[in-house]
Amino acid sequence: MVETSTDLNSRVADSATRTGRRSVFAEFKTVTRLSSVEIERMYAIFSKYYINHNREQFTSDLFEKDQVILLRDSEQKTIQGFSTLLKVDLKPFGYQATGIYSGDTVLEKEYWGNKALGIAFLKYLWIEKVKKPTQPVYWFLISKGYKTYLLMANNFKTHFPRIEKSTPTHYKNVMDSFYGHRFSKSYKAELGTIQFDHTACSLKEKVAEISEDLFQNKKIQFFAKMNPHWDRGDELACIAEMTL
């Protein structure tokens, strides 16, 4: 039986519990149901890892979204990370399809490597897919760090840009329509990146630096090649398709 409620309140436990590593579980919540305490905790975590932002910008961006995946410590139940989601109707762009746009995503360093977020997000996309199984469901992801890019590249058979092949015309057109509308002049279609000015929100130094060891990973090499200025806040525009 597949859950189809748009107001999910499910929890996905991470397998890290069995290994002794600190773990989290995922809880879905509509943004309008977040408490002021939860929002303050989310912003506190966000501020630890990002620069060039303020509380007003964070709140404005948050309430533009529909859903949030809260990542809570498996024992203490405290919020240790989150990811925001926005459901987009692509009909105005000429496509009979559903788009899911990922907003801010951050997880406390002590919990890096947990799989709860990935599992929860796949479940969310799966539910959207079964609602209209004959229509495409696209995930729009912008990535200023290799970790986010790998979340897509390691879990979706159909994703772009990718190291193995160039982006097909259809997917490029969908991306250009969505990102061009959302980010206007900041979206550089010819480069596939979203370039803000020097005041753009970006990761703090050494939060997601690419070491020599990491650079041996061909997917990370590809990310750095496609988004050479990730460290100053440039975003790599990506798309993935959820299939049955």
C-alpha positions in Angstrom: 0.0 0.0 0.0 1.4 3.4 -1.0 0.8 6.4 1.1 -0.6 9.3 -1.0 -1.2 12.1 1.6 0.3 15.4 0.6 0.8 16.2 4.3 3.3 13.4 5.1 4.1 12.7 8.7 6.3 9.6 8.2 9.7 8.8 9.8 12.5 7.0 8.0 15.0 5.4 10.3 18.6 5.3 9.1 20.6 2.0 9.2 23.4 3.9 11.0 21.7 3.0 14.2 23.0 -0.6 13.9 26.6 0.6 13.4 26.8 2.8 16.5 27.1 6.0 14.4 24.9 9.0 15.4 21.8 8.7 13.3 18.8 10.7 12.2 15.3 9.9 11.1 13.3 12.0 8.6 10.0 13.7 9.3 7.9 15.4 6.6 6.1 18.6 7.5 4.2 21.3 5.6 6.1 24.6 6.0 3.1 26.4 7.4 2.9 23.9 10.3 6.5 24.6 11.5 6.7 26.2 14.9 8.8 29.3 15.6 11.2 27.1 17.7 11.7 24.7 14.8 12.4 27.6 12.4 14.9 29.1 14.8 16.7 25.8 15.1 16.8 25.4 11.3 18.3 28.8 10.8 20.8 28.2 13.5 22.0 25.1 11.7 22.0 26.9 8.3 24.1 29.7 9.8 26.8 27.3 10.9 27.5 26.3 7.3 26.6 29.3 5.1 27.7 32.9 4.8 26.1 36.0 3.2 22.6 35.5 4.4 20.2 36.9 7.0 17.2 35.8 9.0 14.7 37.6 6.8 16.0 36.1 3.6 16.0 32.6 5.1 12.4 32.9 6.3 11.2 34.3 3.0 12.8 31.5 1.1 11.5 28.9 3.5 7.8 30.1 3.2 8.0 30.0 -0.5 8.3 26.2 -0.2 5.6 23.6 0.4 7.2 20.9 2.4 10.3 20.4 4.6 12.1 17.2 5.5 13.2 17.6 9.1 16.1 15.4 10.1 16.0 14.6 13.8 18.4 12.8 16.1 17.2 9.2 16.5 17.4 9.4 20.3 17.1 13.0 21.3 14.6 13.9 18.6 16.3 17.3 18.1 16.5 18.8 14.6 19.9 18.2 13.1 19.2 19.1 9.5 16.5 19.8 6.9 15.7 20.0 3.2 13.0 22.2 1.7 10.8 21.2 -1.3 8.6 23.1 -3.7 6.1 21.3 -6.1 6.0 23.0 -9.5 3.4 22.7 -12.2 5.3 22.6 -15.5 2.2 23.1 -17.7 2.9 26.9 -18.1 6.2 26.0 -19.6 4.6 23.6 -22.1 5.2 20.3 -20.4 2.6 17.8 -19.0 4.8 17.1 -16.0 5.4 17.7 -12.3 8.6 19.4 -11.1 10.0 19.1 -7.6 12.5 21.9 -6.7 14.9 21.4 -3.8 15.7 24.4 -1.7 18.0 24.8 1.2 19.5 21.5 2.4 21.9 21.2 5.4 22.9 18.5 7.9 25.1 18.8 11.0 28.5 17.4 10.4 28.2 14.8 13.1 25.5 13.1 11.0 27.2 13.2 7.6 26.9 9.9 5.8 23.5 9.1 7.1 21.1 7.9 4.4 17.8 9.0 6.0 17.5 12.1 3.8 18.1 10.2 0.6 15.5 7.5 1.5 12.9 10.1 2.5 13.3 12.1 -0.6 13.0 9.1 -2.8 9.8 8.2 -1.0 8.5 11.7 -1.6 9.3 11.5 -5.3 7.8 8.0 -5.6 4.5 9.2 -4.1 4.3 12.1 -6.6 5.1 9.6 -9.4 2.3 7.2 -8.5 -0.2 10.0 -8.4 0.2 10.5 -12.2 2.3 7.4 -13.4 2.0 8.4 -17.1 3.5 11.8 -16.6 7.1 12.7 -16.0 8.3 13.8 -12.5 11.4 15.9 -12.7 13.7 16.8 -9.8 15.2 20.3 -10.1 18.4 20.5 -8.1 20.9 23.3 -7.8 24.2 22.4 -6.3 27.0 24.6 -4.9 28.7 21.6 -3.3 29.8 18.1 -4.5 27.8 16.3 -1.8 24.5 17.5 -3.1 25.5 16.6 -6.7 26.5 13.1 -5.6 23.1 12.6 -3.9 21.6 12.9 -7.4 24.3 11.2 -9.4 24.5 8.2 -7.2 20.8 7.5 -6.9 19.2 8.4 -10.2 19.7 6.5 -13.4 18.4 9.5 -15.5 20.1 12.6 -14.4 22.0 15.5 -16.1 24.5 16.9 -16.4 26.5 13.7 -16.1 30.0 12.5 -16.9 29.0 9.7 -19.3 27.0 11.7 -21.9 25.9 15.2 -22.8 22.5 16.4 -21.8 19.8 15.5 -24.3 17.9 18.3 -26.0 14.6 17.5 -24.2 16.1 17.7 -20.7 18.1 20.8 -21.6 14.9 22.5 -22.8 13.1 21.6 -19.6 16.0 23.0 -17.6 16.3 26.2 -19.6 12.5 26.8 -19.2 12.5 26.3 -15.4 15.8 27.8 -14.4 15.5 30.6 -16.9 12.2 31.6 -15.4 13.2 31.1 -11.8 16.6 32.8 -11.9 16.2 35.1 -14.8 19.5 36.8 -15.7 21.5 34.7 -13.1 21.0 31.5 -15.1 23.7 31.0 -17.7 22.1 28.5 -20.1 25.3 28.0 -22.1 27.2 27.1 -19.0 24.5 25.3 -17.1 25.2 27.3 -14.0 23.5 30.0 -11.9 25.9 32.8 -11.1 25.1 35.3 -8.4 27.1 38.3 -7.4 29.8 38.2 -4.7 27.2 38.7 -2.0 25.5 35.4 -2.8 24.9 32.9 0.0 27.7 30.4 -0.1 29.3 27.6 1.9 31.7 28.6 4.6 35.3 27.8 3.9 36.3 24.1 4.3 32.7 23.0 4.8 32.7 21.0 1.5 36.3 21.5 0.2 37.5 19.0 -2.4 40.6 17.3 -1.2 43.1 15.5 -3.4 41.7 12.2 -2.3 38.1 13.3 -3.1 39.2 14.6 -6.4 40.1 11.1 -7.5 36.3 10.5 -7.8 35.4 11.1 -11.4 32.0 12.4 -10.6 33.5 15.0 -8.2 36.0 15.9 -10.9 33.1 16.4 -13.3 31.2 18.6 -10.8 34.2 20.8 -10.3 34.7 21.1 -14.0 31.1 22.0 -14.7 30.9 24.4 -11.7 34.4 25.8 -11.2 33.3 28.6 -9.0 31.2 26.6 -6.6 33.2 28.0 -3.7 31.9 31.5 -4.3 28.3 30.4 -4.4 27.7 29.5 -8.1 25.1 26.7 -8.5 25.2 23.8 -11.0 21.7 23.5 -12.5 20.7 19.8 -12.6 17.7 17.7 -13.4 16.8 14.1 -12.6 13.7 12.1 -13.6 11.9 9.8 -11.2 10.7 6.6 -13.0 8.7 3.6 -11.9 
